[in-house]
Amino acid sequence: MKHFLILTISCLFITSCASIGPLYPEASKSIPQLSRNQARLYFLRTNEHSLYLARNAAITIGENDGGACPMGGFFYRDLAPGKYVIKTDMWDLPGSCKLVLNAQEGDVYYFEITPRMKSWTTYLTTGFLGNAIEASSQDCSGAFAIVPIPEEEAVKKLSDLGIVK
């Protein structure tokens, strides 16, 4: 049983970690300039919270897979102006956190992905069923929250994060 538990935990860490490249100050030099007819979205996840540390936050933009944000990483996506539902979730925990963005041409948006302590405490107190009930009654449920943040705050946080490869 002990070996099974160690193997399971090892597999979780290996399969859920994304490859993180250079830190933002270096990586930003290779990020192309934003096209005039596009909007840019940055997604970042700091190292401030250890909850779900080995898990990626899956990001969906509209109907498309936007990517996955590991702890200590960031990525960006360029897209056409328009209205999008952006959500983050984790495949094995009920619920997701959603927000609506009306992306404008030439604008840059920053979103911080943070673990939701409430999802963890709900799971500990009421189990999977409690998470499912919470997910059915809220726009922001599940393991992670997605929060728009101002550019100044985002740039400070990005300086310690690596780009997701």
Secondary structure, DSSP 8 states (H G I E B T S, - for coil): -HHHHHHHHHHHHHHH---EEEEHHHHGGGS----TT-EEEEEEE-SS--TTTT--EEEEETTEEEEEE-TTEEEEEEE-SEEEEEEEEETTEEEEEEEEEEE-TT-EEEEEEEE-HHHHHHHHHHHHHHHHHHHHH-SB-SSEEEEE--HHHHHHHHTT-EEE-
